Amino acid sequence: MLKNSNFPYWIIVSMLLLATSLSFLDRQVLSVSILKIKEDLTISDIDYGFINAGFLVSYAIMFTLGGILIDRYGSRLGLAVSVGFWSFATLLHSLSTSVFHFGIFRFLLGVGEGGCFPGAIKAVIEWVPKRKHALANGIAIGGSAIGAVVAPPLSVYLLGVAGWRAVFLITGGFGFIWLIAWLFFTRRKGESADMLTDKVIAGNDNTKDKVRFGVLLKNKEVRVFVAIRFILDPIFYFYMFWIPKYLNEVHALSLESIGKILWMPFLALGMANVLGGWVSDIVFSRTANVNFSRKLVMGIAAALTIPIAFVGILHSYVLILALMALAFFAHGLWITNYITSISDIFGKNVTSTVVGLSGSAGALSSLVLNPIIGLVVMKFSYNPLWLYAGIMYPMAFLLLLKFIPRIEVLKKQLF
């Protein structure tokens, strides 16, 4: 291992930002391309739902399994396999001639993408000094917002000049370019003086023993983090899947108008990912209190979500858009410090597994609750959903305060 006090770990962080950007780009190009695909192939709305379900099922499974494998084999190999696999799955979309093909290739896309975020968090722990973890996590996670912002206009442009099959070939090709660069920049691992100090402080965190999965599931902190994602992730999926429909049906916005404004909340999300990590790291560097620095930002984020409960009584789509941007901003602050808190507690050998478990819980609850959301909208209105979105982040924060009174390195043996 190369010891280099000037190791440019921000190159690695930049690569992680690009990886999560590609993750959201590759999963979202279909939502735009489907408009052209339907002109060539017979795909109903029910068929489209089946295709998306294929992704969600494999993504939920692989979030946990990917985290376990990445904890075992490290971020270099784990992310290389993950990005390479989902990029190949993206290329396969170009060969589709039926709903079945799209369903299978979408399933394979979820298999690959399940390891993206656990791998990114693992890479931050392995390559970045602890005092920069929150900011590095924020930048890495913020790539997802960039991908969400870029995907619609890029897809529309490529559809116009090359057709829908070429869209998947081009976007899948981006992943292989990333893969070559990732293997090049991570071929030798350096250690800054800060990272060497971290190793001394961490002490026995360098153990190579395999985690006992049964023991991990019984751990109170793990169960709390899993429960939080279970109750909060459906809110963010509700934002992503239902806001366009809500604006169109309730406020009579055209699809063209929605397409022109919906990038704004995602921009707020990306900014908050970085800002939340930056503020948390500043507080940590000045107080040396990791518990206070993480919970301060998460508490602010939870408070910022409360106004969302009142979206249902607003009549101006401009105000609604502003509250949506606020909600995405709050989520960005929250998720960066939530994930960094997991790494603070569990260290480099278990973090990806815990991140994976929590991500799977969120994906599964979202998969189950999406039909229920549709039933609530059909039988009642969107108002109960806005109320849920406005109160559950504060409830999750209280749950965190109650059952994890201090964010600190776990002293219990998990191996």
C-alpha positions in Angstrom: 0.0 0.0 0.0 1.4 3.4 -1.0 1.9 5.8 1.8 1.4 9.3 0.4 0.7 12.2 2.7 -0.7 14.2 -0.3 -3.0 11.4 -1.6 -5.7 13.2 -3.8 -8.7 11.5 -2.2 -11.0 14.1 -3.8 -10.4 12.4 -7.1 -12.0 9.3 -5.6 -14.9 11.4 -4.3 -15.4 12.9 -7.8 -15.5 9.4 -9.2 -18.2 8.5 -6.7 -20.3 11.5 -7.6 -20.1 10.4 -11.3 -21.0 6.9 -10.3 -24.2 7.9 -8.5 -25.0 10.3 -11.3 -24.8 7.5 -13.8 -26.9 5.3 -11.5 -29.9 7.8 -11.6 -29.3 8.6 -15.3 -29.5 4.9 -16.3 -32.6 4.2 -14.2 -34.4 7.3 -15.5 -33.8 7.3 -19.3 -36.5 4.7 -19.7 -39.2 7.1 -18.2 -38.5 9.5 -21.0 -37.7 7.0 -23.8 -40.9 5.0 -23.1 -42.8 7.7 -25.1 -40.9 6.7 -28.2 -40.7 3.1 -27.4 -44.5 2.8 -27.3 -44.5 4.0 -31.0 -42.5 0.9 -32.0 -43.6 -1.7 -29.4 -47.0 -2.5 -27.9 -46.5 -1.5 -24.2 -49.5 -0.7 -22.0 -49.5 1.2 -18.7 -49.8 -2.1 -16.9 -46.9 -3.5 -18.8 -44.9 -0.4 -17.9 -45.7 -1.0 -14.3 -44.5 -4.6 -14.6 -41.2 -3.4 -16.1 -40.6 -0.9 -13.3 -41.5 -3.6 -10.7 -38.7 -5.7 -12.1 -36.2 -3.0 -11.2 -37.6 -2.4 -7.7 -37.6 -6.1 -6.7 -33.9 -6.7 -7.7 -32.8 -3.3 -6.4 -34.3 -4.1 -2.9 -32.6 -7.5 -2.8 -29.3 -6.3 -4.0 -29.1 -3.3 -1.7 -28.5 -5.7 1.1 -26.6 -8.4 -0.7 -24.5 -5.8 -2.5 -23.6 -4.1 0.8 -22.5 -7.5 2.3 -20.3 -8.3 -0.7 -18.8 -4.8 -0.8 -18.0 -5.0 2.9 -16.2 -8.3 2.2 -14.3 -7.5 -1.0 -13.9 -3.7 -0.7 -15.1 -0.7 -2.7 -12.6 -0.9 -5.6 -13.8 -4.4 -6.8 -17.4 -3.9 -5.5 -18.1 -0.7 -7.4 -16.3 -1.9 -10.5 -18.5 -5.0 -10.7 -21.6 -3.0 -9.8 -21.1 -0.2 -12.4 -19.9 -2.7 -15.0 -22.9 -5.0 -14.5 -25.6 -2.3 -14.6 -23.9 -0.6 -17.6 -24.1 -3.9 -19.5 -27.7 -4.2 -18.5 -28.4 -0.7 -19.9 -26.8 -1.7 -23.2 -29.1 -4.8 -23.3 -32.2 -2.5 -23.3 -31.3 -1.5 -26.8 -32.0 -5.1 -27.9 -35.5 -5.3 -26.4 -38.4 -6.3 -28.7 -41.0 -7.1 -26.0 -42.3 -6.3 -22.5 -40.6 -9.5 -21.3 -37.2 -8.3 -22.5 -37.6 -4.9 -20.8 -38.7 -6.6 -17.6 -35.6 -8.9 -17.6 -33.1 -6.2 -18.5 -34.7 -3.8 -15.9 -34.3 -6.6 -13.3 -30.6 -6.9 -14.2 -30.2 -3.1 -14.0 -31.5 -3.3 -10.4 -29.1 -6.1 -9.6 -26.2 -3.9 -10.6 -27.4 -0.7 -9.1 -28.1 -2.2 -5.7 -24.4 -2.0 -4.9 -23.9 1.6 -5.9 -24.7 3.5 -2.7 -23.3 0.9 -0.3 -20.2 0.9 -2.4 -19.9 4.7 -2.5 -20.2 5.0 1.3 -17.6 2.2 1.7 -15.2 4.0 -0.6 -15.6 7.2 1.5 -14.6 5.3 4.6 -11.7 3.6 2.9 -10.2 6.6 1.1 -11.3 9.8 2.9 -10.1 11.1 6.3 -12.9 10.9 9.0 -13.1 14.6 9.5 -14.2 14.9 5.8 -16.6 12.0 5.8 -19.9 13.9 5.9 -18.9 16.3 3.1 -17.5 13.5 1.0 -20.7 11.5 1.5 -22.8 14.5 0.6 -20.8 15.0 -2.7 -21.0 11.3 -3.5 -24.8 11.0 -2.8 -25.4 14.3 -4.5 -24.5 12.7 -7.8 -28.0 11.1 -7.8 -29.5 14.6 -8.0 -27.3 15.5 -10.9 -28.3 12.4 -12.7 -32.0 13.1 -12.1 -31.5 16.7 -13.5 -29.5 15.7 -16.5 -31.5 12.6 -17.6 -34.6 14.2 -19.1 -33.0 16.8 -21.3 -30.2 14.4 -22.3 -32.7 11.7 -23.2 -34.9 14.0 -25.2 -31.9 15.3 -27.2 -30.5 11.8 -27.9 -34.0 10.5 -28.8 -34.3 13.3 -31.4 -30.9 12.7 -33.0 -30.3 8.9 -32.6 -33.5 7.1 -31.6 -34.4 5.2 -28.4 -32.1 2.2 -29.0 -29.1 4.4 -29.3 -30.0 6.2 -26.0 -29.4 3.0 -24.1 -26.2 2.3 -26.0 -24.8 5.7 -25.3 -25.7 6.0 -21.7 -24.5 2.4 -21.0 -21.2 3.3 -22.7 -20.7 6.1 -20.2 -20.5 3.5 -17.5 -17.7 1.6 -19.1 -15.7 4.8 -19.5 -16.2 5.4 -15.8 -15.1 1.8 -15.1 -11.8 2.3 -16.9 -11.1 5.5 -15.0 -12.1 4.0 -11.6 -9.7 1.0 -12.0 -6.9 3.4 -13.1 -7.3 5.9 -10.2 -7.7 3.2 -7.5 -4.9 0.9 -8.7 -2.8 2.1 -5.7 -4.2 3.3 -2.4 -2.5 6.1 -0.6 -2.9 7.3 2.9 -2.9 10.9 4.0 -1.5 11.8 7.5 -5.1 12.3 8.6 -6.0 8.7 7.5 -3.1 7.3 9.4 -4.2 9.1 12.5 -7.7 7.7 11.9 -6.3 4.2 11.9 -4.7 4.7 15.3 -7.9 6.1 16.8 -10.0 3.4 15.2 -7.9 0.7 16.8 -9.5 -2.7 16.2 -11.7 -1.4 13.4 -9.2 -3.0 11.0 -10.3 -6.6 11.7 -10.9 -8.7 8.7 -13.4 -11.1 10.4 -16.7 -11.6 8.7 -19.7 -10.1 10.2 -22.2 -12.5 11.8 -25.4 -11.5 10.0 -27.7 -12.9 12.7 -25.9 -10.9 15.3 -26.1 -7.8 13.2 -29.9 -8.1 12.8 -30.3 -8.3 16.5 -28.3 -5.1 17.1 -30.5 -2.2 18.3 -28.7 0.5 16.3 -29.2 -1.5 13.1 -32.9 -2.0 13.7 -33.3 1.7 14.4 -31.6 2.7 11.1 -33.6 0.1 9.2 -36.9 1.3 10.8 -36.1 5.0 9.8 -35.6 4.1 6.2 -38.7 1.9 6.2 -41.0 4.8 7.3 -39.2 7.6 5.3 -38.3 6.1 1.9 -41.9 5.9 0.8 -42.2 9.6 1.1 -39.3 10.3 -1.3 -40.7 7.7 -3.7 -44.0 9.4 -3.4 -42.4 12.7 -4.4 -40.6 11.1 -7.4 -43.5 9.0 -8.8 -46.6 11.1 -7.9 -45.8 14.8 -8.0 -46.0 15.1 -11.8 -49.4 13.3 -11.7 -50.6 15.5 -8.8 -49.6 18.8 -10.6 -51.3 17.6 -13.7 -54.6 16.4 -12.2 -55.1 18.8 -9.3 -53.5 22.0 -10.6 -54.0 21.4 -14.4 -50.3 21.8 -15.3 -49.4 20.5 -18.7 -46.8 17.8 -19.0 -44.6 20.3 -20.9 -44.8 22.8 -18.0 -44.1 20.1 -15.4 -41.0 19.0 -17.4 -39.7 22.6 -17.4 -39.9 23.0 -13.6 -39.4 19.6 -12.0 -35.6 19.8 -12.1 -35.7 22.5 -9.5 -36.4 20.3 -6.5 -33.6 17.9 -7.6 -31.2 20.8 -7.8 -32.1 21.7 -4.2 -31.5 18.1 -3.2 -28.0 18.0 -4.7 -27.1 21.3 -3.1 -28.4 20.1 0.3 -26.4 16.8 0.1 -23.2 18.8 -0.1 -24.2 21.6 2.3 -25.4 19.1 4.9 -22.1 17.3 4.8 -20.1 20.5 4.8 -21.9 22.0 7.8 -21.7 18.8 9.8 -18.0 18.5 9.2 -17.4 22.1 10.3 -19.3 21.5 13.5 -17.5 18.3 14.1 -14.1 19.9 13.5 -14.9 22.7 16.0 -16.5 20.6 18.7 -15.0 17.2 18.2 -18.5 16.0 19.0 -19.7 13.7 16.2 -23.1 13.1 17.9 -23.9 16.8 18.1 -22.7 17.5 14.6 -24.8 14.8 12.8 -27.9 15.3 14.9 -27.9 19.1 14.6 -28.2 18.9 10.8 -30.7 16.1 11.0 -32.9 18.0 13.5 -32.9 21.1 11.2 -33.8 18.9 8.3 -36.7 17.3 10.2 -38.1 20.7 11.1 -37.9 21.9 7.5 -40.2 19.1 6.4 -43.2 20.2 8.6 -44.6 22.8 6.1 -45.1 19.9 3.6 -48.2 18.9 5.6 -50.0 22.0 4.3 -49.4 21.4 0.6 -53.0 20.1 0.2 -54.6 23.4 1.1 -52.4 25.5 -1.3 -53.8 26.6 -4.6 -50.7 28.1 -6.2 -48.4 25.7 -8.0 -45.6 28.1 -7.5 -45.9 27.8 -3.7 -46.2 24.1 -4.0 -43.1 23.9 -6.1 -41.3 26.0 -3.5 -42.3 23.6 -0.8 -41.3 20.7 -2.9 -37.8 22.3 -3.3 -37.8 22.7 0.5 -38.7 19.1 1.0 -36.0 17.9 -1.3 -33.5 20.2 0.3 -34.5 18.9 3.8 -34.1 15.3 2.5 -30.6 16.1 1.2 -29.5 17.4 4.6 -31.1 14.4 6.3 -29.8 11.5 4.2 -26.2 12.7 4.1 -26.0 12.8 7.9 -28.1 9.7 8.3 -25.7 7.6 6.2 -22.6 9.3 7.7 -24.0 8.4 11.2 -24.1 4.8 10.1 -20.4 4.9 9.2 -19.6 6.8 12.5 -21.1 3.9 14.5 -20.2 0.8 12.5 -16.8 1.6 10.9 -15.5 0.4 7.6 -16.2 -3.4 8.0 -20.0 -3.3 8.5 -21.2 0.1 7.2 -22.0 -1.1 3.7 -24.0 -4.0 5.0 -26.1 -1.7 7.3 -26.6 0.8 4.5 -27.7 -2.0 2.3 -30.1 -3.4 4.9 -31.7 0.0 5.4 -31.9 0.7 1.7 -33.6 -2.6 1.1 -36.1 -1.9 3.9 -36.9 1.5 2.2 -37.3 -0.1 -1.2 -39.5 -2.9 0.0 -41.8 -0.6 2.0 -42.0 1.7 -1.1 -42.9 -1.3 -3.3 -45.6 -2.4 -0.9 -47.0 1.1 -0.2 -47.2 2.4 -3.8 -50.5 0.6 -4.5 -51.8 1.8 -1.1 -50.9 5.4 -2.2 -52.9 4.9 -5.3 -55.8 3.6 -3.3 -55.7 6.6 -0.9 -55.6 9.0 -3.9 -58.5 7.3 -5.6 -60.7 6.9 -2.5 -59.8 10.1 -0.7 -57.3 12.7 -1.9 -53.6 13.5 -1.8 -54.0 15.3 1.5 -53.3 12.4 3.8 -50.1 11.7 2.0 -48.9 15.3 2.4 -49.7 15.1 6.1 -47.7 11.9 6.4 -44.8 13.5 4.6 -44.9 16.5 6.9 -44.8 14.7 10.2 -42.7 11.6 9.7 -39.3 13.1 9.5 -39.7 14.7 12.9 -41.1 11.4 14.2 -38.0 9.6 12.8 -35.7 12.2 14.4 -37.4 11.5 17.8 -36.9 7.8 17.2 -33.2 8.4 16.6 -32.9 10.5 19.7 -34.7 8.0 21.9 -33.0 4.8 20.8 -29.5 6.1 19.7 -28.8 8.7 22.3 -25.2 8.9 21.2 -23.6 8.5 17.8 -20.3 7.0 18.5 -18.2 4.0 17.6 -20.0 0.8 18.5 -18.4 -1.1 21.4 -20.5 -4.3 21.0 -18.9 -7.2 19.2 -20.5 -8.0 15.8 -17.9 -10.5 14.6 
